[in-house]
């Protein structure tokens, strides 16, 4: 018959089992730690990258991206609404000032020019007619005014005669009153005529001025259209290479459409972009380093765009060597803008071993071992990083990624 085991006994057995398991796990962990301490990690010398601590200068940089562009580029646009009639130069062709690139169909623009020229002539004829009419009207009114003046003088003389006759008894009071009335009427008519003269002159002068303004506007438009017609023969204004030409003969183009580009491929600049988070560090005149493949070029920031697009700021760099043989149009480049620099600092080549600036641990090669050492880093760029303390010139620093050995104090180096 089975015997029932008391509950207290079962609890004691479980506790004993847990205790034994804990002792076993702790022992294994302790042995593993002792093993790690006793058996030091090792690495092949060929798998790590090192750099010798040296004294030199260093620049602190911020990274940007850029594109190589011709420093001077003539963008030729269509001066009129037209169509491509003839292409005279292909892309890639060297060209001289005044050399024709393509021609446009000018027939429609020429017709419009003749129409506007006729309208201008008609307007000028109208102005001439107004000028003649104004002169004639002024002469007629002036003559009538002089006639009125003569009549008034005659009426004044008649009034004086009637007054003398009235005093001598040869005329009646009614004769005198009638003579006075005739004089007043003549004087009012003269004043009315003078007002008409002034009003007529002002009206005709205003009409002529309006016509002259309209004619001037039409003349300016005609002059501009004539200039555009002359520009319809697309010519280069400077020496260079045709980098683009619209060779779709018969294709319609509107005023302002790009027809061709002529670039000076002997002189280049860099157009760059950088995150707007660096806006406070970006300034005109700051030094820039441009890496293209294995070549390093230098320059200065010459222009900064005032606007921000998609979180990026645009800027231009004027290169010190604008005609370097590695430069090609539309070539992409890595750009490093120098925010600060120092001389006579301890530096090593930059590498994955370094994680930003400040305190960090690195490995120094010494007697066949890599010894961990705490240092402080300072300025850095794509080539070098500054080591502020705890290293000496000539020491060899491991600059490859050593994150797998973050818990090791020493690493054996295998040959």
RODO-2510 file (C-alpha; in nm, 4 decimals, decimal comma):
residues 415
     n   res          X          Y          Z
     1     x     0,0000     0,0000     0,0000
     2     x     0,1418     0,3466    -0,1088
     3     x     0,2405     0,5803     0,1685
     4     x     0,1323     0,9460     0,1482
     5     x     0,4348     1,1830     0,1647
     6     x     0,3729     1,4788     0,3927
     7     x     0,3495     1,8238     0,2268
     8     x     0,6386     1,9590     0,4368
     9     x     0,8688     1,6874     0,3007
    10     x     0,7762     1,7746    -0,0594
    11     x     0,8511     2,1431     0,0013
    12     x     1,1914     2,0554     0,1538
    13     x     1,2769     1,8359    -0,1445
    14     x     1,1863     2,1150    -0,3905
    15     x     1,3980     2,3685    -0,2028
    16     x     1,6874     2,1273    -0,2005
    17     x     1,6555     2,0750    -0,5774
    18     x     1,6490     2,4513    -0,6445
    19     x     1,9530     2,5004    -0,4239
    20     x     2,1485     2,2283    -0,6034
    21     x     2,0577     2,3775    -0,9444
    22     x     2,1615     2,7264    -0,8317
    23     x     2,4951     2,5939    -0,7041
    24     x     2,5586     2,4159    -1,0350
    25     x     2,4751     2,7258    -1,2470
    26     x     2,6860     2,9530    -1,0254
    27     x     2,9765     2,7102    -1,0436
    28     x     2,9587     2,6977    -1,4215
    29     x     2,9482     3,0796    -1,4453
    30     x     3,2398     3,1094    -1,2033
    31     x     3,4433     2,8570    -1,3980
    32     x     3,3602     3,0418    -1,7234
    33     x     3,4726     3,3744    -1,5761
    34     x     3,7941     3,2164    -1,4467
    35     x     3,8452     3,0653    -1,7911
    36     x     3,7994     3,4038    -1,9591
    37     x     4,0438     3,5602    -1,7138
    38     x     4,2975     3,2803    -1,7476
    39     x     4,2550     3,2327    -2,1233
    40     x     4,2906     3,5830    -2,2711
    41     x     4,1166     3,6597    -2,6040
    42     x     4,3346     3,6838    -2,9121
    43     x     4,3159     3,8210    -3,2649
    44     x     4,5221     3,7901    -3,5821
    45     x     4,7418     4,0908    -3,6546
    46     x     4,6253     4,0891    -4,0154
    47     x     4,2614     4,1396    -3,9170
    48     x     4,3092     4,4688    -3,7352
    49     x     4,3924     4,8146    -3,8664
    50     x     4,6312     5,0352    -3,6726
    51     x     4,7606     5,3901    -3,6829
    52     x     5,0670     5,5501    -3,5272
    53     x     5,0116     5,8479    -3,2964
    54     x     5,1733     6,1539    -3,4543
    55     x     5,1890     6,5290    -3,4019
    56     x     5,0215     6,7415    -3,6666
    57     x     4,7377     6,9741    -3,7520
    58     x     4,3712     6,8789    -3,7606
    59     x     4,0493     7,0361    -3,8857
    60     x     3,7083     6,9788    -3,7336
    61     x     3,4613     6,9195    -4,0176
    62     x     3,0933     6,8676    -4,0850
    63     x     2,9924     6,6411    -4,3715
    64     x     2,7917     6,7526    -4,6737
    65     x     2,7315     6,6323    -5,0276
    66     x     2,7979     6,8132    -5,3518
    67     x     2,7983     6,8100    -5,7291
    68     x     3,0623     6,9488    -5,9641
    69     x     2,9214     7,2055    -6,2082
    70     x     3,0755     7,4361    -6,4700
    71     x     3,1585     7,7686    -6,3072
    72     x     3,0214     7,9565    -6,6075
    73     x     2,7257     7,8275    -6,8078
    74     x     2,5233     8,0162    -7,0682
    75     x     2,1620     7,9001    -7,0585
    76     x     2,0008     7,9993    -7,3885
    77     x     1,6216     8,0296    -7,3871
    78     x     1,3742     8,0882    -7,6672
    79     x     1,3045     8,4618    -7,7136
    80     x     0,9736     8,3988    -7,8956
    81     x     0,6954     8,1452    -7,9321
    82     x     0,8177     7,9459    -8,2281
    83     x     0,9510     7,6085    -8,3417
    84     x     1,2998     7,4673    -8,3970
    85     x     1,3874     7,5207    -8,7620
    86     x     1,7491     7,4106    -8,7888
    87     x     2,0135     7,2651    -8,5532
    88     x     2,3647     7,3793    -8,6423
    89     x     2,5701     7,2418    -8,3502
    90     x     2,5548     6,9100    -8,1643
    91     x     2,6048     6,8594    -7,7904
    92     x     2,9712     6,8093    -7,7015
    93     x     3,0947     7,0491    -7,9685
    94     x     3,3425     7,3230    -7,8792
    95     x     3,2061     7,6616    -7,9776
    96     x     3,3299     8,0196    -8,0159
    97     x     3,1582     8,3517    -7,9357
    98     x     2,9066     8,4456    -8,2051
    99     x     2,8867     8,0942    -8,3478
   100     x     2,5323     7,9831    -8,4363
   101     x     2,3832     7,6903    -8,2441
   102     x     2,0321     7,6680    -8,3925
   103     x     1,7689     7,8808    -8,5651
   104     x     1,3991     7,9255    -8,4964
   105     x     1,1057     7,9741    -8,7320
   106     x     1,0511     8,3517    -8,7270
   107     x     0,7586     8,3769    -8,9717
   108     x     0,4859     8,4152    -8,7097
   109     x     0,6878     8,6651    -8,5056
   110     x     0,7762     8,8568    -8,8232
   111     x     0,4065     8,8851    -8,9115
   112     x     0,3317     9,0152    -8,5623
   113     x     0,6165     9,2644    -8,5970
   114     x     0,4752     9,4028    -8,9245
   115     x     0,1290     9,4272    -8,7680
   116     x     0,2590     9,6242    -8,4700
   117     x     0,4669     9,8469    -8,6979
   118     x     0,1559     9,9348    -8,9006
   119     x    -0,0385    10,0091    -8,5798
   120     x     0,2412    10,2389    -8,4627
   121     x     0,2449    10,4274    -8,7936
   122     x    -0,1326    10,4674    -8,7720
   123     x    -0,1016    10,5983    -8,4167
   124     x     0,1688    10,8452    -8,5183
   125     x    -0,0501    10,9701    -8,8065
   126     x    -0,3368    11,0237    -8,5607
   127     x    -0,1053    11,2283    -8,3374
   128     x     0,0001    11,4399    -8,6344
   129     x    -0,3643    11,5031    -8,7275
   130     x    -0,4430    11,6042    -8,3697
   131     x    -0,1460    11,8397    -8,3713
   132     x    -0,2670    12,0044    -8,6959
   133     x    -0,6242    12,0232    -8,5685
   134     x    -0,5079    12,1764    -8,2438
   135     x    -0,3112    12,4399    -8,4309
   136     x    -0,6033    12,5229    -8,6622
   137     x    -0,8534    12,5347    -8,3761
   138     x    -0,6276    12,7601    -8,1762
   139     x    -0,5789    12,9921    -8,4752
   140     x    -0,9553    13,0083    -8,5446
   141     x    -1,0415    13,0777    -8,1841
   142     x    -0,7673    13,3369    -8,1590
   143     x    -0,8964    13,5114    -8,4733
   144     x    -1,2530    13,5107    -8,3407
   145     x    -1,1273    13,6509    -8,0143
   146     x    -0,9500    13,9341    -8,1960
   147     x    -1,2704    14,0071    -8,3909
   148     x    -1,4622    14,0200    -8,0623
   149     x    -1,2009    14,2577    -7,9249
   150     x    -1,2463    14,4895    -8,2237
   151     x    -1,6240    14,4769    -8,1862
   152     x    -1,5997    14,5612    -7,8145
   153     x    -1,3775    14,8599    -7,8925
   154     x    -1,6324    14,9738    -8,1514
   155     x    -1,9210    14,9352    -7,9048
   156     x    -1,7280    15,1307    -7,6419
   157     x    -1,6821    15,4148    -7,8905
   158     x    -2,0528    15,4030    -7,9822
   159     x    -2,1513    15,4166    -7,6149
   160     x    -1,9367    15,7266    -7,5621
   161     x    -2,0947    15,8861    -7,8704
   162     x    -2,4455    15,8137    -7,7420
   163     x    -2,3576    15,9604    -7,4021
   164     x    -2,2312    16,2859    -7,5629
   165     x    -2,5397    16,3042    -7,7856
   166     x    -2,7632    16,2387    -7,4836
   167     x    -2,6001    16,5270    -7,2965
   168     x    -2,6451    16,7488    -7,6066
   169     x    -3,0051    16,6331    -7,6475
   170     x    -2,9392    16,4445    -7,9703
   171     x    -3,0075    16,0943    -7,8267
   172     x    -3,2467    15,9369    -7,5852
   173     x    -3,1779    15,7502    -7,2617
   174     x    -3,2954    15,4321    -7,4372
   175     x    -3,0231    15,4750    -7,7002
   176     x    -2,7600    15,4956    -7,4261
   177     x    -2,9026    15,1906    -7,2423
   178     x    -2,9094    14,9871    -7,5649
   179     x    -2,5450    15,0773    -7,6386
   180     x    -2,4439    14,9754    -7,2840
   181     x    -2,6295    14,6434    -7,3236
   182     x    -2,4644    14,5707    -7,6583
   183     x    -2,1231    14,6335    -7,5001
   184     x    -2,1908    14,4009    -7,2020
   185     x    -2,3146    14,1246    -7,4347
   186     x    -2,0031    14,1575    -7,6502
   187     x    -1,7779    14,1454    -7,3423
   188     x    -1,9537    13,8303    -7,2124
   189     x    -1,9254    13,6666    -7,5540
   190     x    -1,5516    13,7432    -7,5561
   191     x    -1,5068    13,5913    -7,2079
   192     x    -1,7044    13,2836    -7,3159
   193     x    -1,4860    13,2498    -7,6231
   194     x    -1,1694    13,2771    -7,4137
   195     x    -1,2989    12,9978    -7,1857
   196     x    -1,3732    12,7870    -7,4919
   197     x    -1,0200    12,8460    -7,6193
   198     x    -0,8643    12,7315    -7,2899
   199     x    -1,0961    12,4294    -7,2615
   200     x    -1,0394    12,3270    -7,6220
   201     x    -0,6632    12,3565    -7,5836
   202     x    -0,6581    12,1472    -7,2648
   203     x    -0,8823    11,8790    -7,4169
   204     x    -0,6787    11,8484    -7,7346
   205     x    -0,3492    11,8492    -7,5423
   206     x    -0,4793    11,5667    -7,3194
   207     x    -0,5897    11,3667    -7,6232
   208     x    -0,2546    11,4188    -7,7893
   209     x    -0,0659    11,3244    -7,4695
   210     x    -0,2675    11,0017    -7,4384
   211     x    -0,1931    10,9175    -7,8006
   212     x     0,1769    10,9937    -7,7518
   213     x     0,1932    10,7647    -7,4456
   214     x     0,0150    10,4866    -7,6350
   215     x     0,2526    10,5376    -7,9274
   216     x     0,5552    10,5217    -7,6943
   217     x     0,4288    10,1942    -7,5451
   218     x     0,3706    10,0504    -7,8914
   219     x     0,7150    10,1685    -8,0017
   220     x     0,8810     9,9998    -7,7022
   221     x     0,6909     9,6798    -7,7759
   222     x     0,7954     9,6970    -8,1396
   223     x     1,1583     9,7557    -8,0416
   224     x     1,1481     9,4593    -7,8006
   225     x     0,9946     9,2340    -8,0664
   226     x     1,2619     9,3395    -8,3148
   227     x     1,5301     9,2524    -8,0589
   228     x     1,3694     8,9107    -8,0034
   229     x     1,3638     8,8505    -8,3786
   230     x     1,7363     8,9194    -8,3907
   231     x     1,7861     8,6788    -8,0982
   232     x     1,5946     8,4042    -8,2783
   233     x     1,9266     8,3136    -8,4408
   234     x     2,0657     8,1362    -8,1337
   235     x     2,4333     8,2296    -8,0886
   236     x     2,6975     8,1583    -7,8247
   237     x     2,8163     8,4639    -7,6331
   238     x     3,1370     8,3031    -7,4995
   239     x     3,3740     8,0178    -7,5745
   240     x     3,2815     7,6805    -7,4312
   241     x     3,1308     7,3417    -7,5024
   242     x     2,7673     7,2810    -7,5950
   243     x     2,6387     7,0566    -7,3157
   244     x     2,2760     7,0500    -7,4336
   245     x     2,0816     7,1474    -7,7445
   246     x     1,7155     7,0960    -7,8372
   247     x     1,7531     6,9046    -8,1628
   248     x     1,3840     6,8235    -8,2124
   249     x     1,3388     6,9980    -8,5464
   250     x     0,9835     7,1252    -8,5839
   251     x     0,9093     7,0966    -8,2121
   252     x     0,7096     7,3885    -8,0732
   253     x     0,8844     7,6035    -7,8140
   254     x     0,7415     7,8827    -7,6024
   255     x     0,9158     8,1962    -7,4856
   256     x     1,1533     8,1061    -7,2013
   257     x     1,2019     7,7377    -7,2942
   258     x     1,5654     7,6218    -7,2693
   259     x     1,7118     7,5671    -7,6169
   260     x     2,0805     7,5118    -7,5397
   261     x     2,3492     7,5276    -7,2733
   262     x     2,7094     7,6315    -7,3319
   263     x     2,9550     7,5644    -7,0484
   264     x     3,3181     7,6510    -6,9873
   265     x     3,4646     7,3087    -6,9053
   266     x     3,7990     7,4600    -6,8076
   267     x     3,6607     7,6055    -6,4861
   268     x     3,4365     7,4353    -6,2295
   269     x     3,2630     7,5043    -5,9002
   270     x     3,0826     7,2858    -5,6477
   271     x     2,7152     7,3075    -5,5591
   272     x     2,6538     7,1477    -5,2201
   273     x     2,3773     7,0664    -4,9730
   274     x     2,3884     7,0113    -4,5980
   275     x     2,1346     6,9439    -4,3232
   276     x     1,9713     7,2560    -4,1816
   277     x     2,0777     7,1392    -3,8343
   278     x     2,4212     7,2835    -3,9220
   279     x     2,2790     7,6235    -4,0185
   280     x     2,4419     7,8027    -3,7240
   281     x     2,7864     7,6660    -3,8241
   282     x     2,7600     7,7491    -4,1941
   283     x     2,9143     8,0788    -4,3062
   284     x     3,0576     8,2388    -4,6170
   285     x     3,4333     8,2137    -4,6524
   286     x     3,4705     7,8944    -4,4456
   287     x     3,7184     7,6399    -4,5825
   288     x     3,5936     7,3279    -4,7569
   289     x     3,7594     6,9984    -4,8475
   290     x     3,6218     6,8033    -5,1423
   291     x     3,6988     6,4335    -5,1812
   292     x     3,6556     6,2857    -5,5288
   293     x     3,7652     5,9216    -5,5397
   294     x     4,1266     5,9374    -5,4140
   295     x     4,1728     6,3092    -5,4819
   296     x     4,1333     6,5839    -5,2232
   297     x     4,0573     6,9388    -5,3384
   298     x     4,0227     7,2568    -5,1351
   299     x     3,8030     7,5638    -5,1636
   300     x     3,5901     7,8174    -4,9793
   301     x     3,2147     7,8624    -4,9389
   302     x     3,1261     8,1516    -5,1703
   303     x     2,7476     8,1629    -5,1453
   304     x     2,4755     8,0303    -4,9124
   305     x     2,1137     8,0016    -5,0221
   306     x     1,8795     8,1884    -4,7843
   307     x     1,6033     7,9279    -4,8162
   308     x     1,5655     7,5731    -4,6823
   309     x     1,4224     7,2928    -4,8971
   310     x     1,3328     6,9518    -4,7565
   311     x     1,5521     7,0163    -4,4526
   312     x     1,8584     7,0986    -4,6659
   313     x     2,0577     7,4191    -4,7171
   314     x     2,2255     7,4825    -5,0530
   315     x     2,5653     7,6475    -5,0872
   316     x     2,8391     7,7020    -5,3475
   317     x     3,2103     7,6356    -5,3082
   318     x     3,4747     7,8214    -5,5095
   319     x     3,7544     7,5725    -5,5757
   320     x     4,1198     7,6688    -5,5374
   321     x     4,2062     7,4533    -5,8390
   322     x     3,9109     7,5131    -6,0717
   323     x     4,0623     7,3240    -6,3635
   324     x     4,1879     7,0102    -6,1871
   325     x     4,1962     6,7164    -6,4280
   326     x     3,9692     6,5007    -6,2077
   327     x     3,6781     6,7459    -6,2373
   328     x     3,3862     6,6537    -6,4627
   329     x     3,0384     6,8084    -6,4980
   330     x     2,7695     6,6568    -6,2723
   331     x     3,0263     6,4522    -6,0790
   332     x     2,9199     6,3712    -5,7212
   333     x     3,1591     6,4531    -5,4384
   334     x     3,1883     6,4266    -5,0610
   335     x     3,2234     6,7688    -4,9016
   336     x     3,3703     6,8464    -4,5596
   337     x     3,3270     7,1985    -4,4249
   338     x     3,5950     7,3078    -4,1781
   339     x     3,4427     7,4590    -3,8634
   340     x     3,7669     7,4792    -3,6596
   341     x     4,1336     7,3781    -3,6740
   342     x     4,4329     7,3186    -3,4453
   343     x     4,8072     7,2800    -3,4901
   344     x     5,0520     7,0542    -3,3032
   345     x     4,8014     6,8038    -3,1667
   346     x     4,8367     6,4283    -3,1164
   347     x     4,6338     6,2554    -3,3844
   348     x     4,5719     5,9165    -3,5428
   349     x     4,3850     5,8068    -3,8513
   350     x     4,0092     5,8059    -3,7946
   351     x     3,8387     5,4679    -3,7933
   352     x     3,5475     5,2571    -3,6632
   353     x     3,7100     5,2264    -3,3202
   354     x     3,6109     5,5842    -3,2401
   355     x     3,2506     5,6637    -3,1475
   356     x     3,2127     6,0399    -3,1549
   357     x     3,3931     6,2829    -2,9262
   358     x     3,4649     6,2633    -2,5551
   359     x     3,5743     5,9814    -2,3233
   360     x     3,6160     5,6336    -2,4735
   361     x     3,8342     5,3249    -2,4536
   362     x     4,0832     5,2205    -2,7188
   363     x     4,3470     4,9491    -2,7585
   364     x     4,7208     5,0257    -2,7777
   365     x     4,9633     4,7687    -2,9245
   366     x     5,2375     4,6879    -2,6759
   367     x     5,4681     4,3831    -2,6538
   368     x     5,2481     4,1621    -2,8712
   369     x     4,9311     4,2612    -2,6903
   370     x     4,6520     4,5134    -2,7334
   371     x     4,6099     4,6937    -2,4017
   372     x     4,2860     4,8798    -2,3312
   373     x     4,3318     5,2434    -2,2371
   374     x     4,0847     5,5254    -2,1592
   375     x     4,1354     5,8447    -2,3605
   376     x     3,9528     6,1630    -2,4512
   377     x     3,9042     6,2520    -2,8164
   378     x     3,8678     6,6024    -2,9604
   379     x     3,8426     6,7336    -3,3136
   380     x     3,7847     6,4880    -3,5949
   381     x     3,7391     6,4711    -3,9691
   382     x     3,7289     6,2008    -4,2330
   383     x     4,1082     6,1501    -4,2096
   384     x     4,2148     6,2112    -3,8492
   385     x     4,0910     6,2267    -3,4912
   386     x     4,2553     6,4149    -3,2043
   387     x     4,3644     6,2221    -2,8911
   388     x     4,3763     6,4682    -2,6038
   389     x     4,5401     6,2586    -2,3318
   390     x     4,6865     5,9276    -2,2137
   391     x     4,8830     5,8570    -2,5345
   392     x     5,2341     5,9359    -2,6553
   393     x     5,3685     6,0117    -2,9986
   394     x     5,4798     5,6912    -3,1706
   395     x     5,2356     5,4574    -2,9937
   396     x     5,0305     5,2275    -3,2160
   397     x     4,6516     5,2521    -3,1808
   398     x     4,3998     4,9961    -3,3074
   399     x     4,1481     5,1938    -3,5173
   400     x     3,9349     4,9043    -3,6477
   401     x     3,6079     4,8069    -3,4777
   402     x     3,6847     4,6353    -3,1459
   403     x     3,3320     4,6196    -3,0051
   404     x     3,3574     4,2372    -2,9784
   405     x     3,6256     4,2881    -2,7137
   406     x     3,4510     4,5557    -2,5094
   407     x     3,4880     4,3473    -2,1882
   408     x     3,8532     4,2552    -2,2424
   409     x     4,1375     4,4440    -2,0791
   410     x     4,4048     4,2787    -2,2917
   411     x     4,4060     4,0976    -2,6239
   412     x     4,6819     3,8697    -2,7442
   413     x     4,7976     3,9524    -3,0958
   414     x     4,8684     3,6476    -3,3121
   415     x     5,1121     3,6748    -3,5994
***
